[in-house]
Amino acid sequence: MNDQLLFHHTLHHSPIGMAVLNLEGQILQANDVLCKMVGYTEKELFLLSSDTITHPGDLYLDTYYLGKFLNEDINECQFQKRLFHKNGQMINVLINVSLVRNEKQQPFLFVSQIQDITKQLKNEEIRRITESRLNHFLDSISDAFLAVDHQCRYTYINKEAERFLNCPREEMIGKVMWEFFPDEINSIFYDQFYRALINKAPVKFEKVYALTETWIEVRIYPSDDGASIYFSDITERKKIEKELRDSEERYRTFVESSADAILVCSCDERLVFINEAGINLLGVYHKSEVIGLPVDQFFLPEDLADFKEKFRSILLNSPFQNPIVVKLLRPDGSIVEVEATCATITYNGQKSIQCIARDVTERNRLDQHVRKSEKLSLVGELAAGVAHEVRNPLTSIKGFLQFTQNLKEYKEEYVEIMLQELERVETIIYEFLTLAKPSETLVFSEHDLELLLTQVVTLQETQAIMKNIEIKTKFSKVPLISCHPNQLKQVFVNIIQNAIEATPAKGIVTVQIDLINVDMVGVTVIDNGCGIAKDRISRLGEPFYSNKEKGTGLGLMVSHKIIENHKGSILFQSEEGKGTIVKILLPLHPCKSS
């Protein structure tokens, strides 16, 4: 086969595009690969020059390399340029041009090898953009990141890793990391790094980075190219974890050593935690005897329904503001009274109820004993008071009866004195009955407070006139008040009568009515009498304690009880030598007041 046939065979069977051009750039031959590349037939290409299918921006390349061939005695070159497909689409090509000389070694023809690199360039651009974006992302993350190849040479280091390692990344890229950090050889990092590579599985661990004395979390991900390594500063997290562990330890110590029983129940009403005091409270020897048991087995059958209702209420985040008192049934059959506060907590990741309980069995027994003793003491005090108060008038009556019996004659003045003493006995008995009457038997109805006070003042004016005392009234207009009229009158009589008795001749007693607010009225009685010592004001209302010579103290005690039944209050303000102010506060509707 001669050279011409060999060239023709090579041209038309080449896997890449090939063409033969004259020195003017006209195409003389083109293979099928090139024709398919540019969309023209070979005959169409014969009619075209290379300039026709070249991008205008790349025409200078043909001129430039033609000059080099003709003037610089070169025989081949390689360059990239853009061609136009017949359909107008642009193609990026890599061209290798060889100059063929004639027998006289003069330039004769060009043989061009043309490869379509459009897809390759596009992929390279995508890769470049992807790399740029990845580098930007890795530089913006808060974790330090670096990549190494299988020889442990750095191939990438982000900004955070550069800052953390305190070394310019330009100096580290391409270098073996053990050269920079020889102290890490045979460390946990060294072991875990090769473990990840050998097992081809990610690893995560924590260590102290000696150069900065900080805790770091390291994550190593092996790959075909080597390994990607992330590490982040967790010093603050470790500090918080330590504080949390210390806090938990302190809390556990507190719980275990607490004198109060602390129990935790799960949502399914089972005991999941109990401290030492709780073990003693339930009367068992070890927590293993009760952990996991349903808590309802520690309650009396009659208390179960109430317990379950309270349990559900607490689970719905409605804790009891005040301690609850329950009775617990121990395994030995004994019963203990317990005072407990309960609230929802998270225990082992689960919503639970924590109860802080205290055995109040002995305390309640002592309280009951004290209350019984107080009742007996009060009964004894009242009995002594009654005996004393009733004995005095009875002694007077007995004396006058004996005196009359001896005289054997009737004397009107003696009968009058005895009747007065009997009335005094009757008054004492009535006041005791008033104290004993339960408040719930009272029936309230609406009344005009001004009318009630006017009636009382009218009754008391006779006594005031006899002592040369003036009673003044200052009544503001107030709404009707719901009350028991006769009992309120009794209070007003007691207070106004005390004021008259404490006021000297030519003195003044003032009675006022004021509207305190939309729900409250006030009745004030003011006198300019002798006043009351400060240390005695607090004892006003005690039985058998009185400022008056023959007073029993029961009047004010009864008054307090009546006003208390009306949901009101009595206030005293006094100064010796200047007088006393008694203020009675009454709600307009006591049944609606708390």
QUIFENCOR-V534541 format. One record per backbone hydrogen bond with DSSP energy under -0.5 kcal/mol. CO is the residue of the C=O (numbers start at 0). NH is the residue of the N-H. Records with the same first field share a line. If there is no record, write none. Layout:
CO: NH, NH
//
This chain:
1: 5
2: 6
3: 7
4: 8
5: 9
6: 10
7: 11
8: 12
9: 13
10: 13
16: 113
17: 30
18: 111
19: 27, 28
20: 109
21: 24
24: 49
25: 21
28: 19
30: 34
31: 35
32: 36
33: 37
34: 38, 39
37: 85
40: 44
41: 45
42: 46
44: 26, 47
47: 26
48: 51, 52
49: 53
50: 53
52: 83
54: 57
55: 58
57: 60, 61
58: 61, 62
59: 63
60: 64
61: 65
62: 66
63: 67
64: 68
65: 69
66: 70
67: 71, 73
74: 98
76: 96
78: 94
80: 92
81: 54
82: 84, 90
84: 87
88: 84
90: 82, 92
91: 116, 117
92: 80, 94
93: 114
94: 78, 96
95: 112
96: 76
97: 110
98: 100
99: 107, 108
101: 104
105: 101
108: 99
109: 20, 111
110: 97
111: 18, 113
112: 95
113: 16
114: 93, 116
116: 120
117: 121
118: 122
119: 123
120: 124
121: 125
122: 126
123: 127
124: 128
125: 129
126: 130
127: 131
128: 132
129: 133
130: 134
131: 135
132: 136
133: 137
134: 138
135: 139
136: 139, 140
143: 230
144: 157
145: 228
146: 154, 155
147: 226
148: 151
151: 176
152: 148
153: 173
155: 146
157: 161
158: 162
159: 163
160: 164
161: 165, 166
167: 170, 171
168: 171, 172
171: 153, 174
174: 153
175: 178, 179
176: 180
180: 183
181: 184
183: 186, 189
186: 190
187: 191
188: 192
189: 193
190: 194
191: 195
192: 196
193: 197
194: 198
195: 199, 200
202: 219
204: 217
206: 208, 215
207: 209
208: 211, 212, 213
213: 208
214: 233, 234
215: 206, 217
216: 231
217: 204
218: 229
219: 202, 221
220: 227
222: 225
224: 149
225: 222
226: 147
227: 220
228: 145
229: 218
230: 143
231: 216, 233
233: 237
234: 238
235: 239
236: 240
237: 241
238: 242
239: 243
240: 244
241: 245
242: 246
243: 247
244: 248
245: 249
246: 250
247: 251
248: 252
249: 253
250: 254
251: 255
252: 256
253: 257
254: 257
260: 356
261: 274
262: 354
263: 271, 272
264: 352
265: 268
268: 294
269: 265
270: 291
272: 263
274: 278
275: 279
276: 280
277: 281
278: 282, 283
281: 330
285: 288
286: 289, 290
289: 292
292: 270
293: 296
294: 297
295: 298
297: 328
299: 302, 303
300: 303
302: 306
303: 307
304: 308
305: 309
306: 310
307: 311
308: 312
309: 313
310: 314
311: 315
312: 317
313: 316
323: 325, 339
325: 337
326: 299
327: 329, 335
329: 332
333: 329
335: 327
336: 359, 360
337: 325, 339
338: 357
339: 323
340: 355
342: 353
344: 346, 351
346: 349
349: 346
350: 266
351: 344
352: 264
353: 342
354: 262, 356
355: 340
356: 260
357: 338, 359
359: 363
360: 364
361: 365
362: 366
363: 367
364: 368
365: 369
366: 370
367: 371
368: 372
369: 373
370: 374
371: 375
372: 376
373: 377
374: 378
375: 379
376: 380
377: 381
378: 382
379: 383
380: 384
381: 385
382: 386
383: 387
384: 388
385: 389
386: 390
387: 391
388: 392
389: 393
390: 394
391: 395
392: 396
393: 397
394: 398
395: 399
396: 400
397: 401
398: 402
399: 403
400: 404
401: 405
402: 406
403: 407, 408
410: 414
411: 415
412: 416
413: 417
414: 418
415: 419
416: 420
417: 421
418: 422
419: 423
420: 424
421: 425
422: 426
423: 427
424: 428
425: 429
426: 430
427: 431
428: 432
429: 433
430: 434
431: 435
432: 436
437: 440
438: 441
441: 443
444: 482
446: 448, 480
447: 451
448: 452
449: 453
450: 454
451: 455
452: 456
453: 457
454: 458
455: 459
456: 460
457: 461
459: 463
460: 464
461: 465
462: 466
463: 468
464: 467
467: 505
469: 471, 508
471: 510
473: 475, 512
480: 446, 482
482: 444, 484
483: 487
484: 488
485: 489
486: 490
487: 491
488: 492
489: 493
490: 494
491: 495
492: 496
493: 497
494: 498
495: 499
496: 500
497: 501
498: 502
499: 502
501: 529
503: 506
506: 469
507: 527
508: 471
509: 525
510: 473
511: 523
512: 475
513: 515, 521
516: 519
518: 587
519: 515, 516
520: 585
521: 513
522: 583
523: 511
524: 581
525: 509
526: 579
529: 576
532: 535, 536
533: 536, 537
535: 538
536: 539
538: 541
541: 544
543: 545
547: 550
551: 543
552: 556
553: 557
554: 558
555: 559
556: 560
557: 561
558: 562
559: 563
560: 564
561: 565
562: 567
563: 566
565: 586
568: 584
570: 582
572: 580
574: 577, 578
578: 574
579: 526
580: 572, 582
581: 524, 583
582: 570, 584
583: 522, 585
584: 568
585: 520
586: 589
587: 481
588: 591, 592
589: 592
//
